[in-house]
Amino acid sequence: MSVLLGAALAVAFNSRAQTPPEQQLRGHVPEVVKRLTPIGREGSARRLKLAIGLPLRNQDELTNLLHQIYDPASPS
């Protein structure tokens, strides 16, 4: 079951990763950055490698879920 879940997640993630929708984030820009003057646009051929970290909530529930997923005796 976990192999099928992993495959389904990989397919879903890869299909979205190929054509990501454009998004604009609001409320996250520090004040000093708001005062900067843009000097131009980056070429569309360049890639931006971005990593986003989010605070971990419900760590105990996540740990339990991971144990269930990797436990061969678990129905999950």
N, C-alpha and C positions, 0 to 999 in steps of 0.2 A: 504494500500500500504506500509506504513512504517513497519508494522509487517512482511510482506513478505521480505522486504529489510533487516530487522534485522535478520530474520531467515536465509536468504541467506548468509549474512556476517558471522553469527555464524558458519554455516556449512563450509564455505570456510576457516575461521580462524582455526577451530578445525581440519580440515583435514591437514592443513599445520603444525599445532602445534604438531601433533603426530610424524611426521618424518621431523624435520627441516633439511635443507641442511647445510652442514658445510660451514662457511664463514670465511675469514680472512680479518680483517680490516687493512687498511694501512694508514699511516700518522697521527695517533692519539696518538702515544706512546710518553710520555714526555722523554726528554733526560736522566734524572736520571734513569728511568726504563730501558732504553736500555743498561745500563752498568751493570745491575744485572745478576747474574749467576743462571740459573735454577737449582733446586735441585731434580727434578724428575717430574713425571706425576701424576696427581690426578687420583684416581680410577674411573673407568667408572660407577660404581654404585652410585656415588655421583652426586647430581644435583647442578647446578649453578643457583641461582636465580639472574636474571639480569634485571635491569630497565634502559631503555634508554630514555633520555629526548632530545627532539629536539626543537629548537626555533620555536615559533608560528609565522607563516607568514599568511597574509591575514586574520587577526582576524575578521574584519568586515564581510567578505564573509562567514567565518565559522559560525559566530553568525546568519547571515541571513539564512543560510542553516539549522541550528538547529531549528530556529523558524519555517521554512517551514515544516520540517519533523514532528514536534510535533503539528502543527496546523491542526486540523481535516478538516478545510475548504480548505486547500492548496492542489493542485493537486500533489504535491511532496509527 
